[in-house]
Amino acid sequence: QSEPTADEWVQSLHMDTAVLRALHIPQNMALFEYFAALDKTAVWDLLRSAKLEGLLETVWAGVEKANEHEAPATPFSTGGALQGKHLSRSEVAVFMRGVKEVKGAMTDEEVELLV
């Protein structure tokens, strides 16, 4: 059997599984919701408790990247589901784009001003 490549060796460590376990991501919650609720200190604490604190910058960069993605559009079809909810900047942007699609009255610049 040939010697594994560096990529194969790293993959064999299953670090993804270790990080997922350390972050305690609830199965009944959307990933973007969970990540939106985390700050860097919380991620540090979770990683530190699993002795993975050396991965903080890499994991935090991944959390920030995940937070850049827009939330799914499903809340707009649930009637009053947004009532009383504090929306993130990306959720407001998605909402306003939805309004623009329905009404067609707002320019992208107007949407950005509202966000």
GUVEX-265744 format. One line per 10 residues: number of its first residue (from 1); for each residue x, y, z of C-alpha. Coordinates in Angstrom, 3 decimals. Layout:
NUM) X Y Z; ... .
This chain:
1) 0.000 0.000 0.000; 1.349 3.408 -0.931; 2.078 6.134 1.556; -0.855 8.576 1.956; -0.604 12.088 0.599; -0.734 14.993 3.027; -4.344 15.690 2.009; -5.343 12.077 2.613; -3.634 12.065 5.991; -5.391 15.276 7.107 .
11) -8.741 13.924 5.916; -8.131 10.724 7.869; -7.969 12.769 11.086; -11.674 13.665 10.740; -11.112 17.158 12.113; -14.487 18.162 10.698; -16.150 15.761 13.120; -14.107 17.098 16.039; -15.027 20.699 15.216; -18.715 19.849 14.773 .
21) -18.770 18.113 18.147; -16.977 21.038 19.789; -19.453 23.600 18.430; -22.492 21.688 19.747; -24.648 22.647 16.752; -28.278 21.805 17.565; -29.865 19.457 15.037; -33.190 21.280 15.206; -31.759 24.712 14.317; -30.704 26.125 10.970 .
31) -26.952 26.537 10.749; -27.177 30.251 9.884; -29.360 30.848 12.956; -26.901 29.121 15.245; -23.893 30.919 13.789; -25.683 34.282 13.917; -26.091 33.770 17.665; -22.365 33.122 18.215; -19.648 35.653 18.802; -15.924 34.955 18.645 .
41) -15.691 34.519 22.418; -18.400 31.855 22.382; -16.601 29.996 19.593; -13.346 30.266 21.569; -15.031 28.834 24.670; -16.532 25.929 22.736; -13.263 25.092 20.992; -11.264 25.482 24.203; -13.533 23.034 26.034; -12.680 20.477 23.325 .
51) -8.974 21.405 23.428; -9.214 22.765 19.867; -8.620 26.451 20.625; -5.749 26.523 18.123; -8.373 26.303 15.388; -10.157 29.493 16.493; -9.137 31.744 13.598; -9.928 29.106 10.972; -13.280 28.193 12.514; -14.205 31.843 13.127 .
61) -13.459 32.668 9.472; -15.839 29.851 8.522; -18.544 31.169 10.862; -18.205 34.647 9.376; -18.398 33.241 5.858; -21.529 31.268 6.760; -23.060 34.441 8.219; -22.528 36.235 4.900; -24.985 33.901 3.187; -28.555 35.065 3.019 .
71) -31.181 33.470 5.191; -33.684 31.268 3.367; -36.729 33.081 2.047; -39.200 30.819 3.872; -40.008 33.283 6.722; -41.816 35.505 4.214; -44.430 32.861 3.559; -45.260 32.323 7.238; -47.501 35.313 7.853; -46.650 36.950 11.163 .
81) -43.650 34.751 11.885; -41.338 37.768 11.773; -43.369 39.752 14.274; -41.299 40.683 17.294; -38.120 39.216 15.815; -34.933 41.263 15.627; -33.685 40.854 12.090; -30.053 40.746 11.064; -28.767 42.973 8.278; -28.816 40.069 5.819 .
91) -32.385 39.107 6.797; -33.552 42.688 6.264; -31.808 42.758 2.882; -33.519 39.502 1.867; -36.861 40.850 3.069; -36.471 44.115 1.166; -35.472 42.278 -2.012; -38.632 40.203 -1.599; -40.673 43.402 -1.266; -38.976 44.776 -4.360 .
101) -39.854 41.636 -6.323; -43.482 41.875 -5.282; -43.892 45.643 -5.569; -41.189 46.446 -8.119; -41.074 49.995 -6.784; -37.668 50.101 -5.094; -34.253 50.387 -6.659; -31.266 48.455 -5.312; -29.942 51.738 -3.910; -33.186 52.311 -2.001 .
111) -33.018 48.780 -0.605; -29.424 49.398 0.561; -30.451 52.658 2.238; -33.071 50.801 4.245; -30.636 48.114 5.259 .
